[in-house]
Amino acid sequence: MQHFTIETLLDYLHRELPPGKDAKVLAHLEECRECARELDVEAAITDRLRATARAEELEVPIGMRSAILARIAGLRPSPLDAVRRWLRPVVLVPLAASAAAAAFFLSPYGTPHNAQTAALPVSYYLEAHAVRAQENPLADRGSVMLPAMLIQDGAR
């Protein structure tokens, strides 16, 4: 017959075992007198320790608790503590990230300013459209104006 360890018996004594294992230990204890004696010894030790702890337990004077709570309520944090509270990573990291994002998006250095990004006049787009319309071989010939070069060649 295999016996349970003292740790398992203590867990059984303190009701810390899962239901399945608890049932196995109970069934084993009903059959095994050696494990039952060991459990009784551990139970006696636990009872004696609890009784000793209760006997040595000290009562806190009634006025002491209220005096401690009043003193805690009267304490004000120093200005240095207030600064430390703001410098915690929970506060500082999101604050720094939002400042960096604002600096990036609101900065004039974030967008390039060169000659290529200058605005083009509307006439450029109209002329480019006319050239593309003339180059398209499938375009409606009646609505397309012939380039000046072709007109001059035809006049000769």
The 8 nearest C-alpha neighbors of each residue, nearest first, counted from 0:
[[1, 2, 31, 27, 30, 3, 33, 34],
 [0, 2, 3, 27, 4, 31, 34, 33],
 [3, 1, 0, 4, 34, 27, 31, 33],
 [2, 4, 7, 5, 8, 1, 34, 24],
 [5, 3, 7, 6, 8, 2, 9, 34],
 [4, 6, 8, 7, 9, 3, 37, 38],
 [7, 5, 9, 4, 8, 10, 3, 11],
 [8, 6, 10, 4, 9, 5, 11, 3],
 [7, 9, 11, 5, 10, 6, 12, 38],
 [10, 8, 12, 6, 11, 7, 5, 13],
 [9, 11, 15, 7, 13, 12, 8, 16],
 [12, 10, 8, 14, 9, 13, 16, 15],
 [11, 13, 9, 10, 14, 8, 42, 38],
 [12, 14, 10, 11, 15, 9, 16, 8],
 [15, 13, 11, 12, 16, 10, 21, 9],
 [14, 16, 10, 13, 11, 17, 12, 21],
 [17, 15, 21, 14, 11, 10, 20, 18],
 [16, 18, 20, 19, 21, 15, 14, 22],
 [19, 17, 21, 20, 22, 16, 23, 15],
 [20, 18, 22, 21, 17, 23, 16, 24],
 [19, 21, 23, 22, 18, 17, 16, 24],
 [20, 22, 18, 24, 19, 23, 16, 17],
 [21, 23, 25, 19, 20, 24, 26, 18],
 [24, 22, 20, 26, 25, 21, 27, 19],
 [23, 25, 27, 21, 26, 22, 28, 20],
 [26, 24, 22, 28, 27, 23, 21, 29],
 [27, 25, 23, 29, 24, 28, 22, 30],
 [26, 28, 24, 30, 25, 29, 31, 23],
 [29, 27, 25, 31, 35, 30, 26, 24],
 [28, 30, 26, 27, 31, 25, 32, 35],
 [31, 29, 27, 28, 32, 26, 35, 25],
 [32, 30, 28, 33, 34, 27, 29, 35],
 [31, 33, 35, 34, 36, 30, 28, 29],
 [32, 34, 36, 35, 31, 37, 28, 2],
 [35, 33, 37, 36, 32, 31, 38, 28],
 [34, 36, 32, 38, 28, 33, 37, 39],
 [37, 35, 39, 33, 38, 34, 32, 40],
 [38, 36, 34, 40, 39, 35, 41, 33],
 [37, 39, 35, 41, 36, 40, 42, 34],
 [40, 38, 36, 42, 37, 41, 43, 35],
 [41, 39, 37, 43, 42, 38, 36, 44],
 [42, 40, 44, 38, 43, 39, 45, 37],
 [41, 43, 39, 45, 40, 44, 38, 46],
 [44, 42, 46, 40, 41, 45, 39, 47],
 [45, 43, 41, 47, 42, 46, 48, 40],
 [46, 44, 42, 48, 43, 47, 41, 49],
 [45, 47, 43, 49, 44, 48, 42, 50],
 [46, 48, 50, 44, 49, 45, 43, 51],
 [49, 47, 45, 51, 50, 46, 52, 44],
 [48, 50, 52, 46, 51, 47, 53, 45],
 [49, 51, 47, 53, 52, 48, 46, 54],
 [52, 50, 54, 48, 53, 49, 47, 55],
 [51, 53, 49, 55, 50, 54, 56, 48],
 [54, 52, 50, 56, 51, 55, 49, 48],
 [53, 55, 51, 52, 56, 50, 57, 49],
 [56, 54, 52, 53, 57, 51, 50, 58],
 [57, 55, 53, 54, 52, 58, 51, 59],
 [58, 56, 55, 59, 54, 53, 60, 52],
 [57, 59, 60, 56, 61, 55, 63, 53],
 [58, 60, 61, 57, 63, 64, 62, 56],
 [61, 59, 63, 62, 58, 64, 57, 65],
 [62, 60, 63, 64, 59, 65, 58, 66],
 [61, 63, 65, 64, 60, 66, 59, 67],
 [62, 64, 66, 60, 65, 61, 67, 59],
 [65, 63, 67, 66, 62, 68, 61, 60],
 [64, 66, 68, 62, 67, 63, 69, 61],
 [67, 65, 63, 69, 64, 68, 62, 70],
 [68, 66, 70, 64, 65, 69, 63, 71],
 [67, 69, 71, 65, 70, 66, 72, 64],
 [70, 68, 72, 66, 71, 67, 65, 73],
 [69, 71, 73, 67, 68, 72, 66, 74],
 [70, 72, 68, 74, 73, 69, 67, 66],
 [71, 73, 69, 70, 74, 68, 75, 67],
 [74, 72, 70, 71, 69, 75, 68, 76],
 [75, 73, 71, 72, 70, 76, 69, 77],
 [74, 76, 73, 77, 72, 71, 78, 80],
 [75, 77, 80, 74, 78, 81, 79, 73],
 [76, 78, 80, 79, 75, 81, 82, 74],
 [79, 77, 81, 80, 82, 76, 83, 75],
 [78, 80, 82, 77, 81, 83, 76, 84],
 [81, 79, 83, 77, 78, 82, 76, 84],
 [80, 82, 78, 84, 79, 83, 77, 85],
 [83, 81, 79, 85, 84, 80, 86, 78],
 [84, 82, 80, 86, 85, 81, 79, 87],
 [83, 85, 81, 82, 86, 87, 80, 90],
 [86, 84, 82, 83, 87, 90, 81, 91],
 [87, 85, 83, 84, 91, 82, 88, 90],
 [86, 88, 89, 85, 90, 84, 91, 83],
 [89, 87, 91, 90, 92, 86, 93, 85],
 [88, 90, 87, 91, 92, 93, 86, 85],
 [91, 89, 88, 87, 92, 93, 85, 94],
 [90, 92, 88, 94, 86, 93, 87, 89],
 [91, 93, 95, 88, 94, 90, 96, 89],
 [94, 92, 96, 95, 91, 90, 97, 89],
 [93, 95, 91, 97, 92, 96, 98, 90],
 [94, 96, 98, 92, 93, 97, 91, 99],
 [97, 95, 93, 99, 98, 94, 92, 100],
 [96, 98, 100, 94, 99, 95, 101, 93],
 [99, 97, 95, 101, 96, 100, 102, 94],
 [98, 100, 102, 96, 97, 101, 95, 103],
 [101, 99, 97, 103, 102, 98, 96, 104],
 [102, 100, 98, 104, 103, 99, 105, 97],
 [101, 103, 99, 105, 100, 106, 104, 98],
 [104, 102, 100, 101, 106, 105, 109, 99],
 [103, 105, 101, 106, 102, 100, 109, 107],
 [106, 104, 102, 103, 101, 107, 109, 100],
 [105, 107, 108, 103, 109, 102, 104, 110],
 [108, 106, 109, 110, 105, 104, 111, 103],
 [109, 107, 106, 110, 111, 103, 112, 105],
 [108, 110, 107, 106, 103, 111, 104, 105],
 [111, 109, 108, 107, 112, 106, 104, 103],
 [112, 110, 113, 109, 108, 116, 107, 115],
 [113, 111, 110, 116, 114, 117, 115, 108],
 [112, 114, 115, 116, 111, 117, 110, 118],
 [113, 115, 117, 116, 112, 118, 111, 119],
 [116, 114, 113, 117, 112, 118, 119, 111],
 [115, 117, 114, 113, 118, 112, 111, 119],
 [118, 116, 114, 115, 119, 113, 112, 120],
 [117, 119, 116, 120, 115, 114, 121, 123],
 [120, 118, 117, 121, 123, 124, 122, 116],
 [119, 121, 122, 123, 118, 124, 125, 117],
 [122, 120, 123, 124, 125, 119, 126, 118],
 [121, 123, 125, 124, 120, 126, 119, 127],
 [124, 122, 126, 121, 125, 120, 127, 119],
 [123, 125, 127, 121, 122, 126, 128, 120],
 [126, 124, 122, 128, 127, 123, 129, 121],
 [125, 127, 129, 123, 128, 124, 122, 130],
 [128, 126, 124, 130, 125, 129, 123, 131],
 [129, 127, 125, 131, 126, 130, 132, 124],
 [128, 130, 126, 132, 127, 131, 125, 133],
 [131, 129, 127, 133, 132, 128, 126, 134],
 [132, 130, 134, 128, 133, 129, 127, 135],
 [131, 133, 129, 130, 135, 134, 128, 138],
 [134, 132, 130, 131, 135, 143, 129, 145],
 [133, 135, 131, 132, 136, 130, 138, 129],
 [136, 134, 132, 138, 137, 133, 131, 130],
 [135, 137, 138, 134, 133, 139, 132, 140],
 [138, 136, 135, 139, 140, 134, 132, 133],
 [137, 139, 135, 136, 140, 132, 143, 133],
 [140, 138, 141, 142, 137, 143, 136, 135],
 [141, 139, 143, 142, 138, 144, 137, 136],
 [140, 142, 139, 143, 144, 138, 145, 133],
 [141, 143, 140, 139, 144, 138, 132, 145],
 [144, 142, 140, 141, 133, 145, 139, 132],
 [143, 145, 146, 142, 133, 141, 140, 129],
 [146, 144, 143, 147, 149, 150, 133, 148],
 [147, 145, 148, 149, 144, 150, 133, 130],
 [146, 148, 150, 149, 151, 145, 152, 144],
 [147, 149, 151, 146, 150, 152, 145, 153],
 [150, 148, 152, 151, 147, 146, 153, 145],
 [149, 151, 147, 153, 152, 148, 154, 146],
 [150, 152, 154, 148, 149, 153, 147, 155],
 [153, 151, 149, 150, 154, 155, 148, 147],
 [152, 154, 150, 151, 155, 149, 148, 147],
 [155, 153, 151, 152, 150, 149, 148, 147],
 [154, 153, 152, 151, 150, 149, 148, 147]]
